[in-house]
């Protein structure tokens, strides 16, 4: 888990940006749907980060 600790601030910043964008783009959307979108985006982002770090680990170490 230690090698992924550098990604935590990046993920936190990304989450904040996504929430701000959701409020700007879809202000009339219900809060429930905003949460659905945010969870879906986080899932996709998490999968991409895991795949990227796995590929990097295989190549680097």
PyMOL commands that set and color helices and strands:
alter all, ss='L'
color gray80, all
select helices_A, chain A and resi 2-25+31-60
alter helices_A, ss='H'
color red, helices_A
deselect
rebuild
show_as cartoon
